[in-house]
């Protein structure tokens, strides 16, 4: 029971954090310059890109979260070391 409560709390914290950052990005969108720094090396700006790329990290985070959630529902699709019929239930339970 504690494991589910802890997992739920982490999901809530992660969701609230992601929503906060999305809201913050959208609320400041008009103040962000049209070109943002993509790469800085030795205090030198090396590459610029369009500001919509700022959505790339949150979008990739959501995609990876959904992908890992999908594979977490199918524990047999993971690659386990020393998986046998006797210990597969323990291994599958440890994934969740």
Helices and strands as residue ranges (DSSP letters): H 2-27, G 29-31, E 35-41, E 44-50, G 51-54, H 55-72, G 75-77, H 88-95
